Amino acid sequence: MIITEEKYNEELTRYVLPFIRLNFEDGYMKSADGTRIHYGYVTTPVAKAAIVISHGFTECMPKYYEMIYYFAKAGYSVYMVEHRGHGFSDRSVSDISMVTVNSFDDYVSDLDMFIREIVMKREGRRPLYLYGHSMGGAIAALYLEKHPEVFTKAVLSSPMIEMLYGNFSHFAVEAILFVASVLNWNDKYLPSQTPYTDEYDFESSCCLSKARYDYIYKCKVEEERYRTNGATYRWCRAGRKASKYIKKHAQEIKIPVLLCQAGKDYLVSNAAEDEFIAKLPQGIKKVYPDSKHEIFNADDDTLEKFYSDILDFWA
């Protein structure tokens, strides 16, 4: 079903991108605080359901064109919002590389407005499914806890239930964030986070697919709005607060949830994912042992299983 690594460039150019150009519509909405949010969608006649995609940290729409193509070809309408501070949505800082947010509740509020004002008005009473990756998985989990009546099913891919901090302990992170707050460093880059450069670094990326990494690398080189690259102290503090809420309120998610876990993830905690999914009355976990964080940018065998698992779950 999936496009193989060997044929990726050929079939992306021949099938996926023409499909997106012909069928993908985009627009803008204003959030509750006036932030302009960019969104896009593909509608499918007599769709089985409508899928809403919540993307990850520093990501953008083109990274999901392949996924949108697969879901649409499988008979679903697909909707996606670029979270504030990403892609063509508004930023609250002048540095186009910087990702910052006051609270993850802002992401949730934007997503809720998008769903109610755009998705539901187009899809009527059709079932809604939610897909969230990494940061977008945390946003999705928060949304499911705060708005349990909206979605019928959800897939969380490497969700940011809890971040990993390399050699820093949680105590050290809290101490650093406290000092940053006192010194008013809220919208400064975290240690090791930097503005965008065009450095090519596939080996240390979250991808196993070089062809897919190359495509996104090219997108960022060609379009400055896709060059989000580093988080602020403010974003990290908001993310930690969101993680605590997600773990505390997990039992409020009653719908079926498929959690897709990357065996070689070094960005988010698999242990926290395990604890989270165990609290869900209808939680299912699938592990992709050879995958890095971005399971949707893994090797051919992993991708085949990943999309097969998701489409079986949606069915």
N, C-alpha and C positions, 0 to 999 in steps of 0.2 A: 504494500500500500504506500509506503513512504518513498520519498526520493532518496536514492542511495548517494553515498559520498561521491562515488565515481561519476555519477550523472547529475550532480547537484547544480552546477553552473548552467549546464545545457537545459535542464528541465525547469529550473527557476526562471530562466529567460523565456523559455518556450511556453510554459503553462501558468506558473504562479503569478508572475508580474503582469502578464496580459489580463489574467482573470481579475486581479486587483484593479487595474486601470479601468476595466469595463464595468465592474460591479461594485466597487468600494466607494461609498459616499462618505463625505466628512462634513463637519460643521463645528460651530462653537456655541457654548452656552455660558451664562454668567452664574457663578456660584452664589451662595448666600451672602458672602462678603465681597462680591463684585469681581472676584478672580475669573478671568476668561479661561475656560477649559475646552480643550480640543478633543473631539471624539470622531469615531468613524464606525461604519457598519456595512454589512452585506446582508440583504434580506433574501430569503429563499422561499419561493412559492410553496404553499402548503407545508411549511417547515414542521418538523417533529417537535421542536422546542427552540427557544432562543438562548444562546450562550453569551454570557458577559465575561470579558477577559479583564483581569486586574493585573497589570504588569509589575515587574520588579524594579529595584533600585537602579537608577541611571538608564533605564530602558526606554524604548520608543516603539511606535507602531510598526515600522518596517521589520523589526525583529520578530514580529508575530504574523507576518504575511503568510508564511508557509503553514502555520497552525490554522489561521483563518481559512485558508484554501482547503485544508483537509476537512475541517468541520463543516464548511459550506457544501463541499462535495458529498459529505455524508448525510446531508439533508437538513442542516440546521441554519437558522439565521445567526449571525455572529456580530456582536457589538463590543466596542473597545473604547475606553477613555484613556487619554494621556494624563496621568496624575499631575496635579499642580507642581510646577518646578521642573517638568519634564517635557521633552518634545516641543510642540507648538503651543502648549498651555503656558499661561503667565507664570513668571518668576517673581519672587518678592525681593530678590537681590540682583545687582547689576552683573555679577559674575555668572556667565552662562554655564560654566562648568559645575557650579556649586548647587548642591541639593540641601535645602533646609525647610523645616516646617515647624510651626508652633506646637501642633498636636496631631497625632494620627487621626483624631476625630475630624480634622479638616478634610483628610482624604475620604473618610467614610461619608461625611456630609456631601462632598462633591459626587461621590459614587451614587448615593441615594437620590440626589437630584437628577442625575443622568438616567438612572433606572426609571424613576417615576415620570419625568418630563419627556424623555426621548424613547426609551425602550418600551415601556408599558403602553404608551400612546400609539406606538406602531404595531405592537404584537398582541394587544388586547388580552385575552384570557389564556393565551398560549403559555405552557410551562416555561419557567426560567431556570437555567442552570448557570452556576458560577464557577469560573476557573481563575485561580490566583496563584502566581509564582513568587516565591521569596518575599520581598517587601509587600508585593501585591497579595501574597498568601496571608500575611498578617492583616492587611486591610480587609481581605475577604473574611477571615475568621472574626474580626471585630464586627464586620457588617452582619454576619450570620448571628452573632450574639445579640446585637442591638436591634436587628430587624428579622426575627426568626420566621416571619410569615411570608417573606417575599420569594425565596428560592425553593425549588423542589429537590435539587441535588447540587452537590458542589465537589470540585476537585481542587485539592491544594497540593501544588508541586513545590517541593523543598521550601515549605512555608517558614517564614521568619518568626517562629514561635519564641525563639530566643537566639540572639546573636552570639557568635563566637568572637573572641577578641585576641586571638593568637596567644602570646605569652602573658597577657594582662589578666589578672584575676578580676572577679566582679567587684571585690572591695577596692582594688586599684582603679577600676573604671569609675566607680562612684566618687572616689576621692578626686580624680582628674576632672570629672564633670562639676564637682563642687567648686574647685579652684577656678575653673573656666567661668562659672557663673559669677563668682566674686569679682573676677577681673573683666567681666563683660566681654568674654570671648565667644558669645553665643553663635555669632555668624562668622566664625573663623573655622578653617579646616581642622578636622581631627588630625592627630599625629598619623603620618603615613598616607593621609588623603591629600590629593593635589589637584590643581587645575588640569584640564585636558591637554595632553600632548599627542602627537601622531605616532608615538612609539609603538612598534609592532611587537606584541608579546603573547603569541598563541600558547606557548608552553606553560605559562603560569596563569592562563585564563581559566574560566569556569567551563570551557567547552572541550569536548573530545573531537568534535567535527571541525576540521580545519577549514573546509569549504564554507561552513556557516559562519565561523569566526571571521573569515576574509570578507564575506558579504557585509556583515555589520560594521567591520572596520572601514570598509569603503563608504558605507552610508554616513559614518561620522566624519570622515575626511571631507565628503562632498557637501554636508549640511551642518552648519554650526549649531543649529537648534537641537541636534542629536548628541551634542558633546558633553552632556552631563557626566561628571566623573568622580566627584568627591563629596563626602558628607560633612556637615558642621557639628559642633558640639550640641547645638540646639536640636538638630535632627536625631542625634544619638540619644539625647535625654528623652525625647518624645518616643523614640523606638523602644527604649527600656520600659517606659511607663505603659506603652501599648502591650508589650510582652506580659507584664504582670497582670494586666486586665484580662488578656486572652486566656492565660492559664487559670485564673481565678474563676472565670465564667464559662469555661468550656462546656460544662454540662448543660448549658442553655441551648446548645445546638442540637436540635432533634432530628434534622433531616439526614439522609444518607450522605456521608462524606468519604471520598476516596483520597487518602493521603499518599502521595508518591514521594518516596524517600531516596535520595542519592547516597549510595554507599560510601563515596569518597568526598563527601561534603566537608569543606573547611570554613564555610561562612556562617552556617546556622547549625544549631545543636540537634543532632538526631535523637539524643536522649530526651530533650524537651518535646520533640515531635511525638516520641513514643508515649510519654506521659499524657500529652494532649489527646491523642487519638484514643487512648484507653478510656478516657472519660466520656467519650461520645457514645450514646446508645446505639447508633448505627454507623460507627466508624470502621473503615476498612483501610489497611495499610498494605502497600505494594513496595517492595524494595528493589532497586536497580543497582546491584552491588558494584558494578564497574563504572558507574556514572559519577562525574563531578556534579557540582551544584546545578548546572543547567541541563536537566535531563532532556529537554527538548532540543538540545544541541549536542547530543551524545553520538555514539557510534551507531551503525546501521542496525545491528541486532537489538540494541537497547531501545532505539527509536521505534522499531517495529512492535516491540512488546509494550512500550509506553503508550503509543496511540491505540493499539488494540485493547489494552486494559481500559483506557478512558472511554473509547467508543462502546465497549461492552457495558461499562458502568452507566453511560448515558442511556443506553437502549432500554 
